[in-house]
Amino acid sequence: MRIHRTGRTTLLLAGGLFLAAQLGTGIGCSDDEKETEPDPTFPGQTPSTATMQIDLSELNDSGSPLAAGPCHTGSFLLVSIANGLVATALILPIATLGATVQNEPVYVGNQTWRWSASGGSGSNAWSAEFDGHLASAVSVEWTMRVSGTTLDLDDFVWYTGLSNLAAVSGNWTFYDPGDLDEVGETMYSTYDVPSADVGTLTFENRNDDSDGNGDELVYDANNDDLAVSFYDASENATLTVAWSKSTGAGQLTDLQGETCCWGPHPSYPDVQCP
């Protein structure tokens, strides 16, 4: 009797385990009932347009630079011309960066997130895709692809970059969309902007077809102390304009090493250098 009951119990347990296993298998392997894991959230910050442009508003607030003394007037015009060349080249890169990063990203796999934007119509229609690839635990590789525009681009890589996760320190490399048969670098820039009042931006001309190849523009901000320097590769010399954010007073050192100084705003009169 004891052997018979043990055998029956064993059969019942075996049958129950088999049924449970079948039910468990059916539940566990159902594709329809599997939970889909959410896409990972981008762990860093996106670069701002401040990583690509210099704010020279603090250099002049007199309404017209011609109303100031000759030293300030010359300094303002020299810096404005040098910065204008850089700003003109970066109009569309700055616009596409600003347009894409204001939108929510989509995870596209392989530790890569994509910010997208589009606009315009007809021959002016454009679209941009800004990819951020988590290259390491502390760095992100950036790629901007642009299609359309009056240049009839097709996923053209306009610029690439590398930054830390906070996107306050890094670099950009810009490419020329004007000659798609032989695309080359036009500019390389670095940035370190830990705060609104402290930072350094550099812009180096890398266009082999440009007379200014090798020239470099550097902007430094250290709270109240601001400076712009321009390195002329053909002269192997540097021009520097430095001024106070609070008073507006400053100094110019030209390519020949000669200096002049001006006093505070709003008239910026020529003064003796200290």
C-alpha positions as CSV (number, residue, x, y, z in Angstrom):
1,M,0.0,0.0,0.0
2,R,2.8,2.4,0.8
3,I,4.5,1.7,-2.4
4,H,1.3,2.1,-4.4
5,R,0.5,5.5,-2.8
6,T,4.0,6.7,-3.4
7,G,3.8,5.8,-7.0
8,R,0.5,7.5,-7.5
9,T,1.7,10.6,-5.7
10,T,4.8,10.7,-7.9
11,L,2.6,10.4,-11.1
12,L,0.4,13.2,-9.9
13,L,3.3,15.5,-9.1
14,A,4.9,14.7,-12.4
15,G,1.7,15.5,-14.2
16,G,1.3,18.8,-12.3
17,L,4.8,19.8,-12.9
18,F,4.4,19.1,-16.6
19,L,1.2,21.1,-16.9
20,A,2.8,24.0,-15.0
21,A,5.8,23.9,-17.2
22,Q,3.6,24.0,-20.3
23,L,1.6,26.9,-19.0
24,G,4.8,28.7,-17.9
25,T,6.4,28.2,-21.2
26,G,3.4,29.5,-23.0
27,I,3.3,32.6,-20.8
28,G,7.1,33.3,-20.9
29,C,7.6,32.9,-24.6
30,S,4.6,34.8,-25.9
31,D,5.9,37.7,-28.0
32,D,2.6,39.5,-27.6
33,E,2.9,39.6,-23.8
34,K,6.6,40.4,-23.5
35,E,7.3,43.8,-21.9
36,T,9.1,46.2,-24.2
37,E,12.0,48.0,-22.4
38,P,11.9,51.8,-22.8
39,D,14.6,53.4,-24.9
40,P,17.5,54.7,-22.8
41,T,17.6,58.4,-22.0
42,F,20.4,60.5,-23.3
43,P,22.8,60.8,-20.3
44,G,24.4,64.1,-21.2
45,Q,23.6,67.6,-22.4
46,T,23.5,69.0,-26.0
47,P,26.0,71.7,-27.0
48,S,24.5,75.2,-27.2
49,T,25.1,77.7,-30.0
50,A,27.4,79.6,-27.6
51,T,30.0,77.0,-28.5
52,M,30.1,78.4,-32.0
53,Q,29.8,82.2,-31.7
54,I,31.4,85.2,-30.1
55,D,29.4,87.9,-28.4
56,L,31.0,91.3,-29.0
57,S,28.2,93.4,-27.6
58,E,30.3,94.4,-24.6
59,L,33.0,95.9,-26.7
60,N,30.9,98.8,-27.8
61,D,27.7,100.5,-26.4
62,S,28.2,104.0,-27.7
63,G,25.7,103.5,-30.5
64,S,28.4,104.0,-33.2
65,P,32.0,103.0,-33.0
66,L,32.9,106.1,-34.9
67,A,31.8,108.3,-32.0
68,A,34.7,106.9,-29.9
69,G,38.4,107.7,-29.9
70,P,40.6,106.4,-32.7
71,C,42.1,103.5,-30.6
72,H,38.7,102.1,-29.6
73,T,37.3,102.7,-33.1
74,G,40.2,100.9,-34.8
75,S,40.0,98.0,-32.3
76,F,36.3,97.6,-32.7
77,L,36.5,97.5,-36.5
78,L,39.4,95.1,-36.6
79,V,37.7,92.6,-34.2
80,S,34.4,93.0,-36.0
81,I,35.9,92.2,-39.4
82,A,37.8,89.1,-38.1
83,N,34.7,87.9,-36.2
84,G,32.5,88.7,-39.2
85,L,34.4,86.3,-41.4
86,V,33.9,83.5,-38.9
87,A,30.3,84.4,-38.2
88,T,29.4,84.4,-41.9
89,A,30.8,80.9,-42.4
90,L,28.9,79.6,-39.4
91,I,25.4,81.1,-40.0
92,L,23.9,77.8,-41.2
93,P,25.8,75.5,-38.8
94,I,24.6,77.7,-35.9
95,A,21.0,77.7,-37.3
96,T,20.8,73.9,-37.7
97,L,22.3,73.3,-34.2
98,G,19.8,75.7,-32.6
99,A,16.9,74.2,-34.6
100,T,17.6,70.5,-33.8
101,V,18.6,70.6,-30.1
102,Q,15.4,72.3,-29.1
103,N,13.5,69.1,-30.0
104,E,13.3,65.8,-28.2
105,P,15.8,63.1,-29.3
106,V,15.0,59.6,-30.6
107,Y,17.2,56.7,-29.7
108,V,18.4,55.0,-32.9
109,G,20.5,52.2,-31.3
110,N,24.2,51.7,-30.8
111,Q,24.3,54.3,-28.0
112,T,23.3,57.0,-30.4
113,W,20.5,59.6,-30.1
114,R,19.2,61.8,-32.9
115,W,17.8,65.3,-32.8
116,S,15.9,66.3,-36.0
117,A,14.5,69.5,-37.5
118,S,13.2,70.7,-40.9
119,G,11.9,73.9,-42.5
120,G,11.6,76.0,-45.5
121,S,9.7,75.2,-48.7
122,G,10.5,74.5,-52.4
123,S,14.2,75.1,-53.2
124,N,14.7,76.4,-49.7
125,A,13.4,73.3,-47.9
126,W,15.9,71.7,-45.6
127,S,16.2,69.0,-43.0
128,A,18.8,68.3,-40.4
129,E,19.8,65.3,-38.2
130,F,22.1,65.8,-35.3
131,D,23.4,62.6,-33.9
132,G,25.0,62.2,-30.5
133,H,27.0,58.9,-30.0
134,L,28.1,58.0,-26.5
135,A,31.7,57.3,-27.3
136,S,32.7,56.6,-23.7
137,A,31.4,57.1,-20.2
138,V,32.6,60.7,-20.3
139,S,32.4,61.8,-24.0
140,V,30.0,62.2,-26.9
141,E,30.7,62.3,-30.6
142,W,28.5,64.6,-32.6
143,T,27.5,64.6,-36.3
144,M,25.3,67.0,-38.1
145,R,23.9,65.9,-41.5
146,V,21.9,68.3,-43.6
147,S,19.8,67.7,-46.7
148,G,18.1,70.1,-49.1
149,T,18.8,73.9,-48.9
150,T,19.7,75.8,-52.1
151,L,22.9,73.7,-52.3
152,D,20.8,70.6,-52.9
153,L,22.5,68.6,-50.2
154,D,21.9,65.0,-49.5
155,D,22.8,63.9,-45.9
156,F,25.9,66.1,-46.1
157,V,28.1,65.9,-43.0
158,W,28.4,69.7,-42.3
159,Y,30.2,69.4,-39.0
160,T,31.4,66.9,-36.5
161,G,32.5,67.3,-32.9
162,L,33.5,65.8,-29.6
163,S,32.5,67.0,-26.1
164,N,32.3,66.0,-22.5
165,L,28.9,64.9,-21.2
166,A,28.0,68.4,-19.9
167,A,28.8,69.7,-23.5
168,V,30.7,72.7,-22.1
169,S,34.1,71.6,-23.4
170,G,34.9,70.1,-26.8
171,N,35.7,70.8,-30.4
172,W,34.0,71.2,-33.8
173,T,35.3,70.4,-37.3
174,F,33.4,72.1,-40.2
175,Y,33.3,70.9,-43.8
176,D,32.8,72.8,-47.1
177,P,29.4,72.1,-48.8
178,G,30.4,74.3,-51.7
179,D,32.4,71.6,-53.5
180,L,30.8,68.2,-52.9
181,D,33.3,66.5,-55.3
182,E,36.2,67.3,-53.0
183,V,34.9,67.9,-49.5
184,G,37.5,69.3,-47.2
185,E,37.8,70.9,-43.8
186,T,37.1,74.6,-43.7
187,M,37.4,75.4,-39.9
188,Y,38.3,73.8,-36.7
189,S,37.2,75.2,-33.4
190,T,37.6,74.4,-29.7
191,Y,35.5,75.6,-26.7
192,D,35.6,75.6,-23.0
193,V,32.6,77.4,-21.6
194,P,32.0,76.3,-18.0
195,S,29.8,79.3,-17.3
196,A,28.2,82.4,-18.9
197,D,31.0,84.6,-17.7
198,V,34.0,82.3,-18.1
199,G,35.2,80.6,-21.3
200,T,37.5,80.3,-24.3
201,L,36.5,79.8,-28.0
202,T,39.1,79.3,-30.8
203,F,38.5,79.2,-34.5
204,E,41.2,78.1,-36.9
205,N,41.0,78.5,-40.7
206,R,41.7,75.2,-42.3
207,N,40.6,76.0,-45.8
208,D,43.5,75.1,-48.2
209,D,42.0,77.4,-50.9
210,S,41.9,80.4,-48.6
211,D,44.5,83.2,-48.2
212,G,43.8,83.0,-44.5
213,N,44.6,79.3,-44.1
214,G,46.2,78.9,-40.7
215,D,44.8,82.1,-39.2
216,E,43.2,81.8,-35.8
217,L,40.7,83.8,-33.8
218,V,40.5,83.4,-30.0
219,Y,37.9,84.8,-27.6
220,D,38.6,84.7,-23.9
221,A,36.2,85.7,-21.1
222,N,37.2,85.7,-17.5
223,N,34.4,87.4,-15.6
224,D,35.2,91.2,-16.1
225,D,38.2,90.6,-18.3
226,L,37.5,90.1,-22.0
227,A,39.9,89.7,-24.9
228,V,39.9,88.8,-28.6
229,S,43.2,87.8,-30.3
230,F,43.8,87.3,-34.0
231,Y,46.8,85.3,-35.2
232,D,47.8,86.1,-38.8
233,A,49.6,83.0,-40.1
234,S,51.1,84.9,-43.1
235,E,52.7,87.4,-40.7
236,N,53.3,85.0,-37.9
237,A,52.1,87.6,-35.5
238,T,49.1,88.2,-33.2
239,L,46.8,91.2,-32.7
240,T,45.1,91.4,-29.3
241,V,42.2,93.5,-28.1
242,A,41.5,93.4,-24.4
243,W,38.9,95.3,-22.4
244,S,36.9,95.5,-19.2
245,K,33.3,94.3,-19.3
246,S,32.2,96.7,-16.6
247,T,34.0,99.9,-17.7
248,G,34.6,99.3,-21.4
249,A,38.2,100.6,-21.1
250,G,40.7,98.6,-23.0
251,Q,43.9,98.2,-25.0
252,L,45.0,97.2,-28.5
253,T,48.3,95.5,-29.4
254,D,48.7,95.3,-33.1
255,L,50.6,92.9,-35.3
256,Q,53.7,95.0,-35.0
257,G,53.5,95.0,-31.2
258,E,52.5,98.6,-31.0
259,T,49.9,99.5,-28.3
260,C,47.2,102.1,-27.7
261,C,44.6,102.4,-25.0
262,W,41.1,103.9,-24.5
263,G,39.1,105.0,-21.5
264,P,35.6,103.9,-20.3
265,H,32.3,104.1,-22.1
266,P,30.3,105.7,-23.5
267,S,32.9,107.9,-25.2
268,Y,35.9,105.6,-25.1
269,P,38.5,108.4,-25.3
270,D,42.1,107.7,-26.2
271,V,44.2,107.6,-23.0
272,Q,47.8,106.9,-22.0
273,C,48.5,103.2,-21.6
274,P,49.5,102.1,-18.1
